[in-house]
């Protein structure tokens, strides 16, 4: 896990078969709108992106360098102030070089998401390819 996500309090709740569920506790340090106490959108993005990467690693079943190629976030509503936020992301397809994910972030009800996401991740980065040829 990256130092950034450790600082945010990222926790994996479950990870299996290409599906990862993770959580970030609510913190005043993560507020984006001081008047309402709503979390900053970047926090939601970080949660979804990191959960997506974990889902990919779960799907391929081994540690491998990866990088986010494309990340689309649709913000559906503000996260409730004072509430932890969770993400559920599934890796639904992998190829030799690319993994495809989709998921949601939610605060209380998985059926009322805060945001949805779709992302692609590059597998076997340039550094990995050089090592494989050696």
Sine and cosine of phi, psi and omega as CSV:
sin_phi,cos_phi,sin_psi,cos_psi,sin_omega,cos_omega
0.00,0.00,0.60,-0.80,-0.03,-1.00
-0.96,0.27,0.43,-0.90,0.08,-1.00
-0.84,0.54,-0.58,0.82,0.02,-1.00
-0.86,0.52,-0.74,0.67,-0.03,-1.00
-0.95,0.31,-0.54,0.84,0.10,-0.99
-0.89,0.46,-0.68,0.74,0.02,-1.00
-0.88,0.47,-0.60,0.80,0.02,-1.00
-0.96,0.27,-0.33,0.94,0.00,-1.00
1.00,-0.08,0.36,0.93,-0.02,-1.00
-0.81,0.59,0.74,-0.67,0.03,-1.00
-0.71,-0.70,0.74,-0.67,0.11,-0.99
-1.00,0.06,0.81,-0.59,0.02,-1.00
-1.00,0.03,-0.72,0.69,0.05,-1.00
-0.45,-0.89,0.50,-0.87,0.03,-1.00
-0.44,-0.90,0.87,-0.49,-0.03,-1.00
-0.22,-0.98,0.68,-0.73,0.13,-0.99
0.84,0.54,0.56,0.83,0.03,-1.00
1.00,0.07,0.14,0.99,0.04,-1.00
-0.85,-0.52,0.77,-0.63,0.03,-1.00
-0.82,-0.58,0.70,-0.71,0.14,-0.99
-0.88,-0.48,0.79,-0.61,-0.04,-1.00
-0.70,-0.72,0.19,-0.98,-0.12,-0.99
-0.59,-0.81,0.56,-0.83,0.20,-0.98
-0.84,-0.54,0.80,-0.60,0.06,-1.00
-0.94,0.33,0.47,-0.88,0.07,-1.00
-0.94,0.34,0.63,-0.77,0.05,-1.00
-0.53,-0.85,0.63,-0.78,0.06,-1.00
-0.86,0.51,-0.44,0.90,0.01,-1.00
-0.93,0.35,-0.25,0.97,-0.06,-1.00
-0.97,-0.25,0.10,0.99,-0.04,-1.00
-0.94,0.34,0.71,-0.71,0.07,-1.00
-0.98,-0.21,-0.40,0.92,0.00,-1.00
-0.79,-0.61,0.99,-0.14,-0.11,-0.99
-0.86,0.52,-0.52,0.85,-0.04,-1.00
-0.93,0.36,-0.66,0.75,-0.07,-1.00
-0.99,-0.13,-0.34,0.94,-0.06,-1.00
0.98,0.18,0.24,0.97,-0.01,-1.00
-0.96,0.27,0.65,-0.76,0.02,-1.00
-0.89,0.45,0.51,-0.86,0.07,-1.00
-0.92,0.40,0.63,-0.78,0.00,-1.00
-0.86,0.50,-0.51,0.86,0.03,-1.00
-0.90,0.44,-0.48,0.88,0.05,-1.00
-0.92,0.39,-0.68,0.73,0.03,-1.00
-0.90,0.44,-0.69,0.73,0.03,-1.00
-0.87,0.49,-0.73,0.68,0.01,-1.00
-0.87,0.49,-0.68,0.73,0.01,-1.00
-0.88,0.48,-0.75,0.67,-0.03,-1.00
-0.92,0.40,-0.67,0.74,-0.02,-1.00
-0.90,0.43,-0.71,0.70,-0.01,-1.00
-0.93,0.37,-0.65,0.76,0.05,-1.00
-0.90,0.43,-0.61,0.79,0.07,-1.00
-0.89,0.46,-0.69,0.72,0.04,-1.00
-0.88,0.48,-0.65,0.76,0.04,-1.00
-0.91,0.42,-0.63,0.78,0.04,-1.00
-0.89,0.46,-0.64,0.77,0.04,-1.00
-0.88,0.47,-0.75,0.66,0.00,-1.00
-0.87,0.49,-0.60,0.80,0.06,-1.00
-0.91,0.41,-0.62,0.78,-0.02,-1.00
-0.93,0.37,-0.63,0.78,-0.04,-1.00
-1.00,0.07,-0.29,0.96,0.15,-0.99
0.97,0.24,0.26,0.97,0.06,-1.00
-0.40,-0.91,0.44,-0.90,0.04,-1.00
-0.93,0.37,0.71,-0.70,-0.04,-1.00
-0.42,-0.91,0.66,-0.75,0.07,-1.00
-0.88,0.48,0.64,-0.77,0.08,-1.00
-0.58,-0.82,0.35,-0.94,0.02,-1.00
-0.63,-0.78,0.60,-0.80,0.04,-1.00
-0.95,0.30,0.85,-0.53,0.05,-1.00
-1.00,-0.01,-0.70,0.71,-0.07,-1.00
-0.57,-0.82,0.72,-0.70,0.00,-1.00
-0.65,-0.76,0.88,-0.47,0.06,-1.00
-0.91,-0.41,0.81,-0.59,0.05,-1.00
-0.88,-0.48,0.78,-0.62,0.16,-0.99
-0.94,-0.33,0.91,-0.40,0.04,-1.00
-0.99,0.13,0.85,-0.52,-0.11,-0.99
-0.99,-0.15,-0.50,0.87,0.04,-1.00
-0.18,-0.98,0.29,-0.96,0.05,-1.00
-0.94,0.35,0.56,-0.83,0.13,-0.99
-0.94,0.34,0.61,-0.79,-0.01,-1.00
-0.91,0.41,0.74,-0.67,0.01,-1.00
-0.88,0.47,0.62,-0.78,0.04,-1.00
0.99,0.15,0.00,1.00,-0.06,-1.00
-0.95,-0.32,0.63,-0.78,0.16,-0.99
-0.91,0.40,0.35,-0.94,0.02,-1.00
-0.85,-0.52,0.63,-0.78,-0.02,-1.00
-0.86,-0.51,0.36,-0.93,0.08,-1.00
-0.72,-0.69,0.59,-0.81,0.13,-0.99
-0.78,-0.62,0.88,-0.48,-0.03,-1.00
-0.77,-0.63,0.68,-0.74,0.07,-1.00
-0.89,-0.46,0.65,-0.76,0.15,-0.99
-1.00,-0.07,0.94,-0.35,-0.13,-0.99
-0.98,-0.18,-0.14,0.99,0.01,-1.00
-0.35,-0.94,0.70,-0.72,0.14,-0.99
-0.77,-0.64,0.56,-0.83,0.17,-0.99
-0.85,-0.53,-0.10,-0.99,0.01,-1.00
-0.87,0.50,-0.62,0.78,-0.10,-0.99
-0.94,-0.34,-0.33,0.94,-0.17,-0.99
-0.74,-0.67,0.59,-0.81,0.13,-0.99
-0.83,-0.56,0.59,-0.81,-0.08,-1.00
-0.89,-0.46,0.73,-0.69,-0.04,-1.00
-0.73,-0.68,0.32,-0.95,0.15,-0.99
-0.48,-0.88,0.50,-0.87,-0.02,-1.00
-0.11,-0.99,-0.08,-1.00,-0.02,-1.00
-0.64,-0.77,0.37,-0.93,0.19,-0.98
-0.89,-0.46,0.60,-0.80,-0.04,-1.00
-0.50,-0.87,0.35,-0.94,0.02,-1.00
-0.96,-0.27,-0.79,0.61,-0.01,-1.00
-0.91,-0.42,-0.72,0.70,-0.14,-0.99
-0.89,-0.46,0.88,-0.48,0.01,-1.00
-0.86,0.51,-0.39,0.92,0.01,-1.00
-1.00,0.06,0.00,1.00,0.05,-1.00
-0.76,-0.65,0.94,0.33,-0.12,-0.99
-0.92,0.38,0.46,-0.89,0.12,-0.99
-0.99,0.17,-0.63,0.78,-0.03,-1.00
-0.44,-0.90,0.41,-0.91,0.16,-0.99
-0.86,-0.51,0.39,-0.92,-0.04,-1.00
-0.60,-0.80,0.42,-0.91,0.21,-0.98
-0.66,-0.75,0.71,-0.71,-0.06,-1.00
-0.54,-0.84,0.46,-0.89,0.16,-0.99
-0.86,-0.51,0.58,-0.82,-0.02,-1.00
-0.82,-0.58,0.67,-0.74,0.06,-1.00
-1.00,0.07,0.78,-0.63,0.07,-1.00
-0.98,-0.22,0.38,-0.92,0.07,-1.00
0.83,0.56,0.93,0.37,-0.01,-1.00
-0.89,0.46,0.12,-0.99,-0.02,-1.00
-0.81,0.59,-0.67,0.75,0.02,-1.00
-0.88,0.48,-0.67,0.75,0.01,-1.00
-0.91,0.42,-0.67,0.74,-0.02,-1.00
-0.90,0.44,-0.65,0.76,0.04,-1.00
-0.88,0.47,-0.66,0.75,0.01,-1.00
-0.92,0.40,-0.60,0.80,0.01,-1.00
-0.92,0.40,-0.53,0.85,0.00,-1.00
-0.98,0.22,-0.42,0.91,-0.07,-1.00
-0.95,0.32,0.00,0.00,0.00,0.00
